[in-house]
Amino acid sequence: MIHAATPGLQAAGPMEQFEILPIVPLTLGNIDVSFTNSALWMTIGVVAIALFFFFATNRRALIPGRMQSVAEILHEFVANLVRDTIGHDGMKFFPYVFTLFIFILTANFFGLIPSIPGSPHNLHTFTTTSHIIVTFALAMLTITIVIIYGFAKNGLKFLKLFAPSGLPIWLMPILVPIEIISFLSRPVSLGVRLFANMLAGHIILKLFAGFVIALLGAGGFASILAIAPFLGSIAIFLLEFLVAALQAYVFAILTCIYLSDAAHAADH
């Protein structure tokens, strides 16, 4: 924890914002199944998404209002992403990719909402995508769908993904293991990329905020110097909005690329 020189003026440590805390303690035998702050913000995100699209599409008009326009833009953006990456046959995956994109985008943005001063720590805003267990679960779900669909559509020809047509036999012992390792690393890279970006951005933002409080608490000339980290925190906060949207897009497009590999594995 960062303590300021003035009593009562202090900032929480940069890692405390990632603590998973119980809100409703529950146990199932020896298993802790408590309703936590992470579960709370995932629930808030899902409810917010459902309410937004309900009201945006409830009264569809020829000349759309603001909410309907945003909903249509998001719909067309992801639909074009799926069509351009997988093809028209890939539109069967549109509901999954759209849900994935909107969930990650909402979770990232909600994590940037400032907490209410004085509120309990377990009710502070929480970035669910800053935890590897969440992002890795989403990545594993994607890879599981890729594998199941790949074998369902192509049968054993799905394995051509690891040994493309025309590959010399003498190269197979070298390239096939490399392709398998590359494929198995996909969920790791997919999950870690989102987790690491959210984690790092929030830590830097918290550190700058801590510098501001520490310099203000020191008083005198040091309080004037607090302007620099204050402006820096604003810049990083705006950058985090860009990163939040960009990471949702990257996760969605990589999902489409992996699904495209499964859909066209027999063509390799």
SULHUBEL-V912935 format. One record per residue. N is the residue number from 0. SS is DSSP state (H for helix, E for strand, L for the rest). Layout:
# SULHUBEL-V912935
N/SS
N/SS
This chain:
# SULHUBEL-V912935
0/L
1/E
2/E
3/L
4/L
5/L
6/L
7/L
8/L
9/E
10/E
11/L
12/L
13/L
14/L
15/H
16/H
17/H
18/L
19/L
20/L
21/E
22/E
23/E
24/L
25/L
26/E
27/E
28/L
29/L
30/E
31/E
32/L
33/L
34/E
35/E
36/H
37/H
38/H
39/H
40/H
41/H
42/H
43/H
44/H
45/H
46/H
47/H
48/H
49/H
50/H
51/H
52/H
53/H
54/H
55/H
56/H
57/H
58/L
59/L
60/L
61/L
62/L
63/L
64/L
65/H
66/H
67/H
68/H
69/H
70/H
71/H
72/H
73/H
74/H
75/H
76/H
77/H
78/H
79/H
80/H
81/H
82/H
83/H
84/H
85/H
86/L
87/H
88/H
89/H
90/H
91/H
92/H
93/H
94/H
95/H
96/H
97/H
98/H
99/H
100/H
101/H
102/H
103/H
104/H
105/H
106/H
107/H
108/H
109/H
110/L
111/L
112/L
113/L
114/L
115/L
116/L
117/L
118/L
119/L
120/H
121/H
122/H
123/L
124/L
125/L
126/L
127/H
128/H
129/H
130/L
131/H
132/H
133/H
134/H
135/H
136/H
137/H
138/H
139/H
140/H
141/H
142/H
143/H
144/H
145/H
146/H
147/H
148/H
149/H
150/H
151/H
152/H
153/H
154/H
155/H
156/H
157/H
158/H
159/H
160/H
161/L
162/L
163/L
164/L
165/L
166/L
167/L
168/H
169/H
170/H
171/H
172/H
173/H
174/H
175/H
176/H
177/H
178/H
179/H
180/H
181/H
182/H
183/H
184/L
185/H
186/H
187/H
188/H
189/H
190/H
191/H
192/H
193/H
194/H
195/H
196/H
197/H
198/H
199/H
200/H
201/H
202/H
203/H
204/H
205/H
206/H
207/H
208/H
209/H
210/H
211/H
212/H
213/H
214/H
215/H
216/H
217/H
218/L
219/L
220/H
221/H
222/H
223/H
224/H
225/H
226/H
227/H
228/H
229/H
230/H
231/H
232/H
233/H
234/H
235/H
236/H
237/H
238/H
239/H
240/H
241/H
242/H
243/H
244/H
245/H
246/H
247/H
248/H
249/H
250/H
251/H
252/H
253/H
254/H
255/H
256/H
257/H
258/H
259/H
260/H
261/H
262/H
263/L
264/H
265/H
266/H
267/L
